Amino acid sequence: MNDAAASLETPVTALYGYFRSSAAYRVRIALNIKGLDYEQRPVHLTRDGGEQSGEKYRALNPQGLIPALVDDGEVHTQSLAIIEYLEDKHPQPPIMPWHANDRAYVRSLALQIACDIHPLNNLRVLAYLKDELQIDESRRMSWIHQWIHTGFAALEQRLALDPHTGYHCFGNTVTMADICLVPQVFNARRFEVPLEAYPTILRLADAAGQLDAFRRAEPQNQPDAE
């Protein structure tokens, strides 16, 4: 057992996250799809300089990022790694295809969102632009819009043209790609990014977003929502 996890007296499954974090949002969706019970442990990202930087949370995750999932006394970090861990431990219902080629395709979509789009508009980057580079709000919003548009333009083309695309990102079954897409579209809408140029992205995100597992994971439905 991880000593930090044990010292925090967590239940069997506990998710440390923040209601508006895209990465924590992904893990909530995956936990809901798998039908798993878990306790939420909110980590406020802006209060008192950010609780993720405090000694207690750093003992759990030295990187100081969320989410962190404590399961059976072990700490798991990085949202996509957590999702794949849940898939390995609880394979039904699946959120990854069976065939290796298809799994690689779904991972590629998920990573395109989680690695190439999301990090450029997350809280750490925006705080640095504001506090260290003294960039005003209007220009910060331009930054956010620029990189979401750049990422979505490439993703829209891929999803619109690829024969894998169906009712969801991969055929008619929810996968890790949809789990990553929905929170990113939520972010874009929160930042008032015009999305009319991305009809395929919107169709897929809205289709997945109607499912109960996704609805229950929405930021406004979390115990720490503000």
Secondary structure as UniProt FT lines:
FT   HELIX           3..7
FT   TURN            8..9
FT   STRAND          13..17
FT   TURN            19..20
FT   HELIX           22..33
FT   TURN            34..35
FT   STRAND          39..42
FT   HELIX           47..49
FT   HELIX           51..53
FT   HELIX           55..60
FT   TURN            62..63
FT   STRAND          68..71
FT   TURN            72..73
FT   STRAND          74..77
FT   HELIX           79..89
FT   HELIX           100..116
FT   HELIX           118..121
FT   HELIX           123..131
FT   HELIX           137..161
FT   TURN            163..164
FT   STRAND          170..171
FT   HELIX           176..190
FT   TURN            191..192
FT   TURN            196..197
FT   HELIX           199..209
FT   HELIX           212..217
FT   HELIX           219..221
FT   TURN            223..224
//
